Amino acid sequence: MKSYRQLRTKLLRDKRVRGAYENLAPEFAFVRMIIQKRVEKGLTQKELASKIGTKQSAISRFESGTYNPTLSFLEKIANAFGARVIVSLK
């Protein structure tokens, strides 16, 4: 059985896979930032879910990358942290 790191290295040798992986980098960074903020605030997924009026499973899906959130969902999370979402079209 290969480790994640070994598998990733092998897959990233393919230019198409590497391109897709790099295109997702901002999304992964955003999710990591949300997880970091939640942990810094000492909130569990369940507590964050309660603050924004959703279920813990929605937070779990979002943090694992299996949920494509709406802007409204992201704004609720930002509000729970005393932050705001800014969308910029360049």
NUROLO-949383 format. One record per residue: residue in one letter; residue number from 1; x, y, z of N, C-alpha, C, O in turn. Coordinates in steps of 0.05 Angstrom, whole numbers, plus 32768, in hexadecimal, padded with zeros to 4 digits. Layout:
<pts>
  residuo  num  n_px  n_py  n_pz  ca_px  ca_py  ca_pz  c_px  c_py  c_pz  o_px  o_py  o_pz
        A  NUM     X     Y     Z      X      Y      Z     X     Y     Z     X     Y     Z
...
</pts>
This chain:
<pts>
  residuo  num  n_px  n_py  n_pz  ca_px  ca_py  ca_pz  c_px  c_py  c_pz  o_px  o_py  o_pz
        M    1  8011  7FE9  8000   8000   8000   8000  8012  8019  8000  8025  801B  8010
        K    2  800B  802C  7FEE   801B   8044   7FED  8010  8059  8000  7FF9  8059  8006
        S    3  8022  806A  8008   801A   8080   8019  800D  8096  8007  8011  8096  7FEF
        Y    4  7FFF  80A8  8014   7FF3   80BE   8005  8009  80CE  7FF6  8005  80D5  7FDF
        R    5  801E  80D3  8004   8034   80E3   7FF8  803F  80D5  7FDF  8045  80E2  7FCB
        Q    6  8043  80BB  7FE0   804D   80AC   7FC9  803A  80AD  7FB2  8041  80B1  7F9B
        L    7  8020  80A9  7FB8   800C   80A9   7FA4  800A  80C5  7F97  8008  80C7  7F7E
        R    8  800A  80DA  7FA7   8008   80F5   7F9D  8020  80FB  7F8A  801C  8106  7F75
        T    9  8038  80F4  7F92   804F   80F8   7F82  804D  80EA  7F67  8053  80F6  7F52
        K   10  8043  80D2  7F68   803F   80C3   7F4F  802A  80D0  7F3D  802F  80D4  7F25
        L   11  8014  80D7  7F48   7FFE   80E3   7F39  8006  80FF  7F2D  7FFE  8105  7F17
        L   12  8015  810E  7F3C   801D   8129   7F33  8031  8129  7F1D  8037  813E  7F11
        R   13  803B  8112  7F15   804D   8111   7EFE  803D  8115  7EE4  8048  811E  7ED0
        D   14  8023  8110  7EE5   8011   8114   7ECE  800A  8132  7ECD  8000  813D  7EE1
        K   15  8010  813F  7EB7   800C   815C   7EB5  7FEF  8164  7EB9  7FE9  8179  7EC5
        R   16  7FDC  8154  7EAF   7FC0   815B   7EB2  7FB7  8159  7ED0  7FA9  816A  7EDA
        V   17  7FC1  8144  7EDD   7FBB   8141   7EFA  7FC7  8158  7F0A  7FBA  8164  7F1B
        R   18  7FE0  815F  7F03   7FEE   8174   7F11  7FDF  818F  7F0D  7FDC  819E  7F20
        G   19  7FD6  8194  7EF5   7FC7   81AD   7EEF  7FAD  81AF  7EFF  7FA7  81C3  7F0A
        A   20  7F9F  8198  7F00   7F86   8198   7F0F  7F8B  819C  7F2D  7F7D  81AA  7F3A
        Y   21  7FA0  818F  7F37   7FA8   8191   7F53  7FAF  81AE  7F59  7FA7  81B9  7F6E
        E   22  7FBF  81BB  7F48   7FC7   81D7   7F4D  7FAF  81EA  7F4B  7FAF  81FE  7F5A
        N   23  7F9C  81E4  7F3A   7F84   81F5   7F38  7F73  81F4  7F51  7F65  8207  7F57
        L   24  7F75  81DE  7F60   7F66   81DB   7F79  7F74  81E7  7F91  7F68  81E8  7FA7
        A   25  7F8D  81EF  7F8E   7F9D   81F9   7FA4  7F8E  8210  7FB4  7F8E  820F  7FCD
        P   26  7F83  8224  7FA7   7F75   8239   7FB6  7F5E  822E  7FC7  7F59  8237  7FDD
        E   27  7F4F  821B  7FBC   7F38   820F   7FCB  7F43  8201  7FE4  7F37  8204  7FF9
        F   28  7F58  81F1  7FE0   7F63   81E3   7FF7  7F6E  81F6  800C  7F6B  81F2  8024
        A   29  7F7A  820C  8003   7F85   8220   8016  7F6E  822D  8025  7F71  8232  803D
        F   30  7F58  8232  8018   7F41   823F   8025  7F36  822C  803B  7F30  8235  8051
        V   31  7F32  8213  8034   7F27   8200   8047  7F3A  81FD  805F  7F31  81FC  8076
        R   32  7F55  81FB  8059   7F68   81FA   806F  7F66  8212  8082  7F68  820F  809A
        M   33  7F62  8229  8076   7F5F   8242   8086  7F47  8240  8098  7F48  8248  80AF
        I   34  7F30  8237  808E   7F18   8234   809D  7F1C  8220  80B4  7F14  8226  80CB
        I   35  7F28  820A  80AE   7F2E   81F6   80C3  7F3F  8202  80D9  7F3B  81FF  80F1
        Q   36  7F54  8210  80D0   7F67   821D   80E3  7F58  8231  80F5  7F5C  8231  810D
        K   37  7F47  8241  80EA   7F37   8255   80F9  7F25  8247  810D  7F22  824F  8124
        R   38  7F18  8231  8104   7F06   8223   8116  7F15  8218  812E  7F0C  821A  8145
        V   39  7F2D  820C  8128   7F3D   8201   813E  7F47  8217  8150  7F47  8214  8169
        E   40  7F50  822D  8145   7F5A   8244   8155  7F44  824E  8168  7F4A  8255  817F
        K   41  7F2C  824E  815E   7F15   8258   816F  7F0C  8242  8183  7EFB  8248  8193
        G   42  7F18  822B  8181   7F10   8215   8193  7EF5  8209  818E  7EE8  81FE  81A0
        L   43  7EEC  820B  8175   7ED2   8201   816D  7ED4  81E5  8161  7EE6  81DF  8151
        T   44  7EC1  81D4  8168   7EBF   81BA   815B  7EAE  81BF  8141  7EA2  81D4  813E
        Q   45  7EAE  81AB  8130   7E9D   81AD   8118  7E80  81B1  8120  7E71  81C0  8114
        K   46  7E78  81A3  8135   7E5C   81A4   813E  7E55  81C0  8149  7E40  81CB  8143
        E   47  7E68  81CC  8157   7E63   81E7   8162  7E62  81FC  814C  7E51  820D  814D
        L   48  7E74  81F9  8138   7E73   820C   8121  7E58  8208  8112  7E4B  821C  810B
        A   49  7E50  81F0  810E   7E37   81EA   8100  7E20  81F7  810F  7E0E  8203  8103
        S   50  7E1F  81F5  8129   7E0A   8200   8139  7E0A  821F  8137  7DF4  822B  8135
        K   51  7E21  822B  8136   7E23   8248   8133  7E18  8252  8119  7E0D  8268  8117
        I   52  7E1A  8242  8103   7E11   824B   80E9  7DF7  823F  80E0  7DED  8244  80CA
        G   53  7DEB  822E  80F2   7DD1   8223   80EC  7DD2  820C  80D8  7DC0  8209  80C7
        T   54  7DE6  81FB  80DA   7DE7   81E3   80C8  7DEF  81CB  80D9  7DF1  81CD  80F2
        K   55  7DF3  81B5  80CC   7DFB   819C   80DA  7E19  8199  80D9  7E27  81A3  80C8
        Q   56  7E23  818A  80ED   7E40   8183   80EE  7E49  8176  80D4  7E5F  817A  80CB
        S   57  7E38  8165  80C9   7E40   8157   80B0  7E46  816A  8099  7E57  8164  8088
        A   58  7E38  8181  8098   7E3D   8195   8083  7E59  81A1  8087  7E67  81A6  8073
        I   59  7E60  81A6  80A0   7E7B   81B1   80A5  7E90  819C  809E  7EA5  81A3  8092
        S   60  7E8B  8183  80A5   7E9E   816E   809F  7EA2  816A  8081  7EB8  8168  8077
        R   61  7E8B  816B  8072   7E8D   8168   8054  7E9D  8180  8049  7EAD  817C  8037
        F   62  7E98  8198  8053   7EA6   81B0   8049  7EC4  81AD  804F  7ED4  81B2  803D
        E   63  7ECB  81A6  8067   7EE7   81A4   806F  7EF6  818D  8060  7F0E  818E  805C
        S   64  7EE7  8179  8058   7EF4   8163   804A  7EF5  8167  802C  7F01  8158  801D
        G   65  7EE8  817D  8022   7EE8   8183   8006  7ED4  8175  7FF6  7ED5  8175  7FDD
        T   66  7EC0  8168  8003   7EAC   815A   7FF4  7E91  8169  7FF1  7E7D  815E  7FE9
        Y   67  7E92  8183  7FF9   7E7A   8194   7FF8  7E81  81AD  7FEA  7E95  81BB  7FF1
        N   68  7E72  81B4  7FD6   7E76   81CD   7FC7  7E64  81E2  7FD4  7E4C  81E4  7FCE
        P   69  7E70  81F3  7FE5   7E5F   8206   7FF5  7E54  821D  7FE4  7E60  8225  7FD0
        T   70  7E3D  8227  7FED   7E32   823F   7FE1  7E40  8257  7FED  7E4D  8255  8002
        L   71  7E3D  826E  7FE1   7E48   8287   7FEC  7E3B  828D  8007  7E48  8296  8019
        S   72  7E22  8287  8009   7E13   828B   8022  7E1F  827A  8039  7E23  8284  804F
        F   73  7E26  8261  8033   7E33   8250   8047  7E4D  825B  8050  7E53  825C  8067
        L   74  7E5D  8264  803C   7E78   8270   8043  7E75  8289  8053  7E85  828E  8065
        E   75  7E60  829A  804D   7E5C   82B2   805C  7E54  82AC  8079  7E5C  82B9  808C
        K   76  7E44  8297  807D   7E3C   828F   8098  7E55  8286  80A8  7E57  828D  80C0
        I   77  7E66  8277  809C   7E7F   826E   80A9  7E90  8287  80B0  7E9A  8289  80C6
        A   78  7E93  8299  809D   7EA3   82B1   80A2  7E97  82C1  80B9  7EA6  82CA  80CA
        N   79  7E7D  82C4  80B9   7E70   82D3   80CF  7E75  82C6  80EA  7E78  82D4  80FE
        A   80  7E75  82AC  80EA   7E7A   829E   8104  7E96  82A4  810F  7E9A  82A2  8127
        F   81  7EA8  82AB  80FD   7EC4   82B2   8105  7EC8  82D0  8107  7EDE  82D9  810C
        G   82  7EB3  82E0  8103   7EB6   82FD   8103  7EC5  8307  80EB  7ED2  831C  80ED
        A   83  7EC2  82F9  80D5   7ED0   8301   80BD  7EBC  8305  80A7  7EA4  8303  80AB
        R   84  7EC5  830A  808F   7EB3   830D   8078  7EC0  8301  805F  7ED8  82FE  805D
        V   85  7EAF  82FA  804C   7EB8   82EF   8033  7EB9  8305  801E  7EA6  8315  801C
        I   86  7ECF  8307  8010   7ED2   831B   7FFB  7ED7  830C  7FE1  7EEA  82FC  7FDF
        V   87  7EC6  8311  7FCD   7ECA   8305   7FB3  7ED5  831A  7FA0  7ECA  8330  7F9E
        S   88  7EEA  8313  7F92   7EF7   8325   7F80  7EF8  8319  7F64  7F02  8303  7F61
        L   89  7EEF  8328  7F51   7EF1   831F   7F35  7F07  8330  7F28  7F05  8348  7F26
        K   90  7F1C  8322  7F1F   7F32   8331   7F13  7F33  832C  7EF6  7F45  8336  7EE8
</pts>
